Amino acid sequence: MTRSLIEQQTIALAGVAQAARIVDQLSRTGSYPLDFLEASVHSLFSFDAPGVDEVYGNVQGVKLGLQSLAAGLAPQSDPISAVTMRYTLAMLHLEGHFRRRPDMQQVVHSRLQHAHYKASHFAGHVDDVCRSLAAIYSDTLSTLRFRIKVTGSAQHLQEEKNADVIRALLLAGVRSGFLWHQLGGRRWKLMFQRGRVRAVALDLARELGVS
């Protein structure tokens, strides 16, 4: 399927919003939607995807992100959607710092290839994969001047497994933000295009049978 540029940008931005939504859900409740977590995590290993849909397996893989993005860009959003958008914008800001560090990009790319090799050859469970990805995030993006502060239940945030998943999702969100920027997405443009982006997100979600 040939998609317009705004559709491609919206899908990539939905990748950021999906990571943000799961981070918020996990930090508050200790649970997460496994299928969408897997789509977000595996987007990190889509090194040569032919199109933006395939980065997430298919557009179904980012359905939660499309819903979250549309809700967050609504004229009046609910508290959960507002937090999701806060994390989304924070990931885009972190991606800007990361984009200015080609040396760090090389390190992340190399370590992602190694993590992908391990996951594909040793049938790594998503928890094991997230542990590897969390280490990459901790050694690279978390050392940048700007850091994302995740809030929620101390009980859930202090659990090591949850912390690993959150760091893996932050890495995935930055990766989607990088893709969004490559496709021409800009934060300042989003201020003027929020209505159009929301409409596209809703249309793409409806294609998947989502109201």
C-alpha positions in Angstrom: 0.0 0.0 0.0 1.3 3.4 -1.0 0.7 5.9 1.9 0.8 9.6 1.8 3.5 11.4 3.7 1.2 12.6 6.4 0.0 9.0 6.9 3.6 7.8 7.2 4.4 10.6 9.7 1.3 9.8 11.7 2.1 6.1 11.9 5.6 6.9 13.1 4.3 9.4 15.6 1.8 6.8 16.8 4.8 4.6 17.4 6.0 7.2 19.9 2.5 7.6 21.4 2.1 3.8 21.8 5.4 3.5 23.7 4.3 6.5 25.9 0.9 5.0 26.6 2.3 1.6 27.7 4.9 3.4 29.9 2.1 5.2 31.6 -0.1 2.1 32.0 2.8 0.0 33.3 4.0 2.6 35.8 0.5 3.1 37.2 -0.9 -0.5 37.1 2.0 -2.8 36.7 0.4 -4.3 33.6 0.7 -3.9 29.8 -0.8 -5.1 26.6 1.7 -7.8 25.4 0.9 -7.6 21.7 1.5 -3.9 21.5 4.6 -4.1 23.7 6.0 -6.7 21.4 5.2 -4.6 18.3 7.0 -1.6 19.9 10.0 -3.6 21.0 10.4 -5.3 17.7 10.3 -2.0 15.9 13.8 -1.6 17.3 15.0 -4.5 15.1 13.4 -3.3 11.9 16.7 -2.2 10.4 15.7 -2.4 6.7 11.9 -2.3 6.7 10.5 -1.5 3.2 7.9 0.9 4.7 6.7 2.5 7.9 3.9 -0.1 8.3 6.5 -2.9 8.4 8.5 -1.2 11.1 5.7 -2.3 13.5 4.9 -5.6 11.7 1.9 -3.9 10.1 -0.2 -0.9 11.0 -2.3 -3.2 13.3 0.9 -3.3 15.5 0.5 0.4 16.3 -3.2 0.5 16.7 -3.0 1.5 20.4 -0.7 4.3 19.4 -3.1 5.6 16.8 -5.9 5.6 19.4 -3.7 7.3 22.0 -2.4 9.9 19.5 -6.0 10.8 18.4 -7.1 11.1 22.0 -4.1 13.1 23.0 -4.5 15.6 20.2 -8.3 16.1 20.9 -9.3 19.7 21.8 -10.0 18.5 25.3 -8.2 15.3 26.4 -8.7 13.2 29.5 -6.0 13.0 32.2 -4.5 9.7 30.9 -4.3 11.0 27.3 -2.6 14.2 28.7 0.1 12.2 30.4 0.6 10.1 27.3 1.2 13.2 25.3 3.6 14.5 27.9 5.7 11.4 27.6 5.3 11.5 23.8 6.7 15.1 23.6 9.4 14.2 26.1 10.5 11.3 23.8 10.6 13.6 20.8 12.7 16.1 22.8 15.1 13.3 23.9 15.3 12.1 20.2 16.5 15.6 19.3 19.4 15.3 21.7 20.1 11.8 20.5 20.0 12.9 16.8 22.9 15.3 17.5 25.1 12.4 18.7 26.1 10.3 15.7 28.7 8.5 17.9 25.9 7.4 20.2 23.7 6.4 17.3 26.4 4.0 16.1 26.8 2.4 19.5 23.0 2.0 19.8 22.7 0.5 16.3 25.6 -2.0 17.0 24.1 -3.1 20.3 20.6 -3.4 18.8 22.0 -5.7 16.1 23.7 -7.8 18.8 20.5 -7.9 20.9 18.5 -8.9 17.8 21.0 -11.7 17.1 20.6 -13.1 20.6 16.8 -12.8 20.6 16.5 -14.6 17.2 19.0 -17.3 18.0 18.0 -18.1 21.5 14.3 -17.6 21.3 14.4 -14.8 23.9 11.2 -14.1 25.8 10.1 -10.5 25.6 11.3 -9.9 29.2 14.8 -11.1 28.3 14.8 -8.9 25.2 13.6 -5.9 27.3 16.4 -6.5 29.8 19.0 -6.2 26.9 17.3 -3.1 25.6 17.1 -1.5 29.0 20.9 -1.9 29.3 21.3 -0.2 26.0 19.1 2.7 27.1 20.9 3.0 30.5 24.3 3.1 28.9 23.4 5.6 26.1 20.3 7.7 26.1 20.0 8.0 29.9 23.4 9.7 29.9 22.2 12.6 27.8 21.5 16.0 29.4 17.7 15.6 29.1 16.2 12.7 30.9 12.6 11.5 31.0 11.0 11.3 34.4 8.5 8.5 34.7 5.9 8.9 37.4 3.4 6.3 38.8 3.2 3.8 41.6 6.4 3.4 43.5 5.6 -0.3 43.9 5.5 -0.9 40.2 8.4 1.4 39.3 10.7 -0.2 41.8 10.2 -3.7 40.3 13.2 -4.5 38.2 11.3 -6.2 35.4 8.9 -3.2 35.0 11.9 -0.8 35.0 13.5 -2.8 32.2 10.3 -2.8 30.1 9.9 1.0 30.7 13.5 1.7 29.5 13.0 -0.6 26.5 9.8 1.3 25.6 11.6 4.7 26.0 14.2 3.4 23.5 11.5 2.3 21.2 9.7 5.6 21.5 12.9 7.5 20.6 13.4 5.2 17.6 9.9 6.0 16.3 10.7 9.7 16.9 13.8 9.3 14.9 11.8 7.8 12.1 9.1 10.5 12.4 11.9 13.2 12.0 13.3 11.3 9.0 9.9 11.5 7.4 9.8 15.2 7.8 8.0 15.4 11.2 8.8 18.4 13.3 7.5 19.4 16.7 6.8 23.0 15.7 4.8 21.8 12.7 2.8 19.5 15.0 1.4 22.6 16.7 -0.2 23.7 13.5 -1.1 20.3 12.1 -2.6 18.7 15.3 -6.1 18.7 13.8 -5.0 17.1 10.6 -2.7 14.5 12.3 -5.6 13.6 14.6 -7.9 13.1 11.6 -5.4 10.9 9.9 -4.9 8.9 13.1 -8.6 8.4 13.4 -9.0 7.4 9.8 -6.1 4.8 10.1 -7.7 3.5 13.3 -11.1 3.1 11.6 -9.5 1.1 8.8 -8.6 -1.4 11.6 -12.1 -1.5 12.8 -11.5 0.9 15.7 -14.1 3.4 16.7 
